[in-house]
Amino acid sequence: MLNDPYLAGLEARSIYIIREAYWRYRDKLAVLWSMGKDSTAMLHLVRKSFLGSVSIPVLHIDTTYKFPEIYRFRDRFVKKWRLDLIIAKNDEAIKSGMSPAKGRLDCCHALKTEALKQAIARHGFKALLLAIRRDEHSIRAKERYFSPRDADFRWNYHEQPLEMGEQSFQGRGEGQDHLRIHPMLHWREIDIWRYIKAEKIPINPLYFAKGGKRYRSIGCACCCEPVESSANTIEKVIKELESTKIAERAGRTQDKEREYMMQKLRSLGYM
């Protein structure tokens, strides 16, 4: 049990949302796992919600350009946690030579959004758990805990449903194809790290400093740059975050990090 009342409150709210999602969608629900700190913390919350097991499929959108450390981390904990892992790839785009070096916006849409669209169609998912946070990016700050997408994956950020507890789950809504559910929307980056420490959650070694640099945010290797840092332990990462003025996604080199481009991507179904 958590000794920190603040973290306990964050956890309780997330677990409530996860359990409600499972109760309503059950065999049509999946959790997205990127092997980053946020989605790994969310996977821990899913395991905690169901007494140590993960009762729903775990979906990894694989662009094939991830860090080798990400794949090793995935393979290790799929076995340890006995996960029902689904690896989704847009094979057609990969075979065509699509890569981050050939148009970053098109690449993210083809290798991530389209791969997710194919996985949803193949497996019939009606709801997805994602570990995005409001403080991560100004566009994600516009999100809701329960966010509908239409058949074309479009996100209507101009006319979003109100957040009203139980009513957020009511009905499927006209034109709604699937629901994005964000149990960690209310968490901050530093909350994630304090929770990782308190719960002893395993974390990818890319987040810890080596040679004076570390990654704050991880994804495709070709699109991430490390930041200057000497934080090589969880305690040091937390201390660094208490005073840093550097944005969490400052190391992401993609054009999509600009507000307009990110908003365009997310309106088309990007995570």
C-alpha positions in Angstrom: 0.0 0.0 0.0 1.2 3.5 -0.9 2.3 5.6 2.1 2.0 8.9 0.0 -1.7 10.1 0.1 -1.2 12.1 -3.0 0.1 9.2 -5.1 -2.5 6.9 -3.5 -5.2 9.4 -4.8 -3.8 9.4 -8.3 -3.6 5.6 -8.3 -7.1 5.1 -7.0 -8.6 7.4 -9.7 -6.7 5.5 -12.4 -7.7 2.1 -11.1 -11.3 3.1 -11.0 -11.2 4.2 -14.7 -9.4 1.0 -15.7 -11.9 -1.2 -13.9 -14.9 0.7 -15.3 -13.4 0.3 -18.8 -13.0 -3.5 -18.3 -16.5 -3.9 -16.9 -18.1 -2.1 -19.9 -15.8 -3.4 -22.7 -14.2 -6.6 -21.4 -13.2 -8.7 -24.4 -13.2 -5.7 -26.7 -10.6 -3.8 -24.6 -6.8 -3.6 -25.1 -4.0 -1.6 -23.4 -1.3 0.1 -25.5 2.2 -0.5 -24.3 5.2 1.4 -25.8 7.7 0.2 -23.1 8.1 3.8 -22.0 7.8 4.9 -18.4 4.2 6.1 -18.7 2.7 3.0 -20.4 4.8 0.7 -18.1 3.4 2.5 -15.1 -0.1 2.1 -16.6 0.5 -1.6 -17.2 1.4 -1.8 -13.5 -1.9 -0.2 -12.7 -3.7 -2.6 -14.9 -2.0 -5.5 -13.1 -2.8 -3.9 -9.7 -6.5 -3.5 -10.8 -6.8 -7.2 -11.4 -4.8 -8.6 -8.4 -1.5 -9.1 -10.3 -2.6 -10.3 -13.7 -3.4 -8.6 -17.0 -6.8 -9.8 -18.1 -6.8 -7.9 -21.4 -4.6 -8.0 -24.5 -1.5 -5.8 -24.6 -0.9 -4.0 -27.9 2.5 -2.8 -29.1 2.6 -0.7 -32.2 6.0 -1.6 -33.7 7.5 0.8 -36.2 10.6 -1.4 -36.4 12.7 1.7 -35.6 12.6 1.4 -31.8 15.7 1.3 -29.6 17.1 -2.2 -29.1 16.7 -1.6 -25.4 12.9 -1.3 -26.0 12.7 -4.7 -27.6 14.8 -6.3 -24.9 12.6 -4.8 -22.2 9.4 -5.9 -24.0 10.6 -9.5 -24.4 11.7 -9.8 -20.8 8.5 -8.5 -19.2 6.1 -10.2 -21.6 7.4 -13.5 -20.2 7.7 -12.3 -16.6 4.2 -10.8 -16.5 2.7 -13.5 -18.8 1.2 -10.9 -21.1 -1.1 -11.6 -24.0 1.0 -9.5 -26.4 -0.1 -8.4 -29.8 2.5 -6.8 -32.0 1.0 -4.6 -34.7 3.0 -3.4 -37.8 2.0 -1.7 -41.0 3.9 -4.2 -43.1 2.9 -2.6 -46.4 4.4 0.8 -45.3 7.5 -0.9 -44.0 8.0 -2.9 -47.2 7.6 0.3 -49.2 10.6 1.9 -47.4 8.7 4.3 -45.2 11.0 5.6 -42.5 11.3 8.6 -40.2 14.0 10.0 -42.6 11.5 10.1 -45.4 8.9 12.5 -44.0 8.3 12.5 -40.3 4.7 13.4 -40.3 3.8 10.8 -42.9 5.9 8.2 -41.1 4.1 8.7 -37.8 0.8 8.4 -39.5 1.7 5.3 -41.6 3.8 3.4 -39.0 1.7 4.2 -35.9 -1.8 5.4 -36.7 -2.4 3.1 -39.6 -0.8 0.1 -37.8 -3.2 0.8 -34.9 -6.2 1.1 -37.3 -5.3 -2.3 -38.8 -5.0 -3.9 -35.4 -8.4 -2.6 -34.3 -10.0 -3.9 -37.4 -8.3 -7.3 -37.1 -9.1 -7.9 -33.4 -12.3 -6.0 -33.1 -11.3 -3.7 -30.2 -13.9 -1.1 -29.1 -11.8 0.6 -26.4 -8.1 1.3 -25.8 -6.3 2.2 -22.7 -3.5 4.8 -23.4 -1.0 6.4 -21.0 -1.1 9.9 -22.2 -0.9 12.8 -19.7 -2.2 16.4 -19.9 1.2 17.9 -18.9 3.1 16.0 -21.6 2.1 18.3 -24.5 -0.2 21.3 -25.0 -2.4 19.3 -27.5 -2.8 16.3 -25.2 -3.9 18.8 -22.5 -7.1 19.2 -24.6 -8.0 15.5 -24.2 -10.7 13.9 -22.1 -10.5 10.7 -20.0 -13.0 9.1 -22.4 -12.3 10.2 -25.9 -14.4 8.9 -28.9 -12.9 8.3 -32.4 -14.9 7.8 -35.6 -14.5 5.1 -38.2 -11.8 7.1 -39.9 -10.0 7.5 -36.6 -10.6 11.2 -36.4 -10.6 13.1 -33.1 -13.1 16.0 -33.0 -11.2 18.2 -30.5 -13.7 21.0 -31.1 -16.7 19.1 -29.8 -15.6 16.8 -27.0 -17.9 15.1 -24.5 -18.0 16.6 -21.0 -16.3 14.8 -18.2 -19.1 13.8 -15.9 -18.1 10.5 -14.3 -20.5 7.8 -15.2 -22.0 9.7 -18.0 -18.6 9.7 -19.8 -19.2 6.0 -20.5 -22.8 6.2 -21.5 -23.7 5.1 -25.0 -21.3 4.9 -27.9 -22.4 8.2 -29.6 -23.4 8.8 -33.2 -20.5 8.0 -35.6 -18.2 6.6 -32.8 -16.1 3.7 -33.8 -13.9 3.2 -30.7 -13.1 4.9 -27.5 -9.7 6.0 -26.3 -9.5 5.8 -22.5 -6.8 7.8 -20.7 -6.5 6.6 -17.0 -3.4 8.7 -16.4 -4.4 12.0 -17.8 -4.2 13.7 -14.4 -0.7 12.5 -13.6 2.5 14.6 -14.1 5.9 13.5 -15.2 7.3 13.8 -11.7 4.3 11.9 -10.3 5.2 9.0 -12.6 8.7 8.8 -11.4 7.7 9.0 -7.7 5.2 6.3 -8.3 7.8 4.1 -10.1 10.1 4.5 -7.0 7.3 3.8 -4.5 6.0 0.8 -6.4 9.4 -0.5 -7.5 8.3 -0.6 -11.2 10.9 -1.8 -13.6 12.0 0.9 -16.1 13.9 1.0 -19.3 17.6 1.8 -18.7 17.5 4.5 -21.5 16.0 6.8 -18.9 19.1 6.8 -16.8 22.2 8.9 -17.6 25.2 7.4 -19.3 28.1 9.5 -20.4 26.4 12.7 -19.1 23.2 12.2 -21.1 19.9 10.4 -20.7 16.5 10.2 -22.5 13.5 11.9 -21.1 11.1 10.5 -23.7 11.7 7.4 -25.8 10.3 6.1 -29.1 11.9 5.5 -32.5 15.7 5.7 -32.1 16.1 8.0 -35.1 13.7 10.6 -33.7 15.0 10.9 -30.1 17.9 12.8 -28.7 19.2 12.5 -25.1 19.4 15.5 -22.9 22.3 16.6 -20.7 22.0 14.9 -17.4 23.9 13.1 -14.6 20.7 11.4 -13.2 21.6 7.7 -13.2 19.1 6.6 -10.5 15.4 7.1 -9.9 16.2 9.4 -6.9 18.4 11.6 -9.1 15.8 11.7 -11.9 13.2 12.9 -9.4 15.6 15.5 -8.0 16.4 16.7 -11.5 12.8 17.1 -12.4 12.1 19.2 -9.3 14.2 22.0 -10.8 14.5 21.5 -14.6 13.1 24.0 -17.0 13.6 21.7 -20.0 10.4 20.3 -21.6 9.9 16.6 -21.3 9.7 16.1 -25.1 12.6 18.5 -25.9 14.6 15.5 -27.1 12.0 14.5 -29.7 13.3 15.8 -33.0 10.2 15.3 -35.1 8.3 18.1 -36.8 5.2 16.6 -35.2 6.2 18.1 -31.9 5.2 21.6 -33.1 1.7 22.3 -31.8 0.0 22.5 -35.2 1.6 19.3 -36.5 0.8 17.3 -33.3 -2.8 18.5 -33.4 -3.1 17.5 -37.0 -1.6 14.0 -36.2 -3.9 13.5 -33.2 -7.0 14.6 -35.1 -6.2 11.8 -37.6 -5.9 9.2 -34.8 -2.3 9.5 -33.5 -1.7 8.4 -29.9 
